[in-house]
Amino acid sequence: MDRLEMLRQFASQRPDDPFPQYGLAMELRKRGELAEANAAFARLMERHPAYIAAYLMAGNCLVASGEPAEAVTVYERGIAAARAAGDAHALSELEAARAELS
């Protein structure tokens, strides 16, 4: 079984755990399957809105897909989530990513 299939299985077996969902989305992105990666990131952020790491990578994937306006929206959602969590490092990364698109 290849890595992608293993991640798909793990993600489907543990839907309440954001980490395998994130791993699946990242693997799809790495393979250049951007539409599927964007969908995986969207599901992850919907199910686990407090999983801060997803926002930067999801926004970056949208930028790579040629969807900068959607990326700004994701970065802004991530900024709000990072502020709520008190995660200053993620907050600064998300603000910088958003600023690059403004």
N, C-alpha and C positions, 0 to 999 in steps of 0.2 A: 504494500500500500504506500502510495506516495504521501509526501508531507501535506499537500492540500487536502487529500481525502481524509487523512488522519485528523486534521484540524476541523474539517466539516463534521466528522463523527463526534469529536470531543465537544464541539460547540452545541450540537444537537442534543447530546446527552446531558449537558450542564447549562441549560438556558438561563438559570439564575446567577451564573457566575460570569461576570463581564470579561474576565481575562481570556478565556478561549474564544469569545466573540471578537475581541480585539486582535488576537493572534490570527484568526481567520481573515479578518479585514486587511490586516497588514500583509499577509501572504498573497492575497489577491492583488493588492496594490503592487507588491514587489514583482509579481508576474505580469504586470501591465494590464490586468483585467479590471480596468478602472470603473466601468459601469457597475460591475458586480461588487467591487470594493466599496464604491459609494453607497450602494444599497446595504451592504453589511455594516458600514459605519452608521448609517441612518437607523438601522434596527438597534444597534448597540446604544446609540444616544437616546433613543426612545425608551428602551427597556431599562437603561442604567444612566440616567441623566447626571448622576454625581460622579461618573467615571471620567475624570478630568482629562486624562491622557487622550481620550478619543477625539476631543474637539480639535486639537492642533492637527493631528494626522488626518482627520476627516476633511478639514478645511484645505490642507495641503493637497489632498487627493482631488478635491473639487477644482483647485487651481490647475492641477495637472490635466484635468479633464476639460479645461477651457470654460469653467463656470465660476468666475471670480465673484460675482454678486452673491451666489449661493454660499461661497466660501466665507465672505464677510459675515453673512448671517450666522453661520456655524461658529466663527471666531467670536462673535458677540455673545452667543449663547454660552460658549466656553468661558468667556470673560466673567459673565455673571455667575457661572458655576464655580469658577476658581475663587472669585471674591467671597462667595457664600462659604466655601470650604477653607478660606484663609490660606490658600496656596499661592504665595507670592511669586514663586518661580514660574509656575504655569501661567499665572496672570501676566507676567512680563513677556513671556514667549508669545502668548496669544495676542497681546496688545501690539507687539512688534510685527507679527504676521498680518494683523489687520491694517496697521499703518502702511505696510508695503503695498497694499492694494488701494489705498486712498489717494 
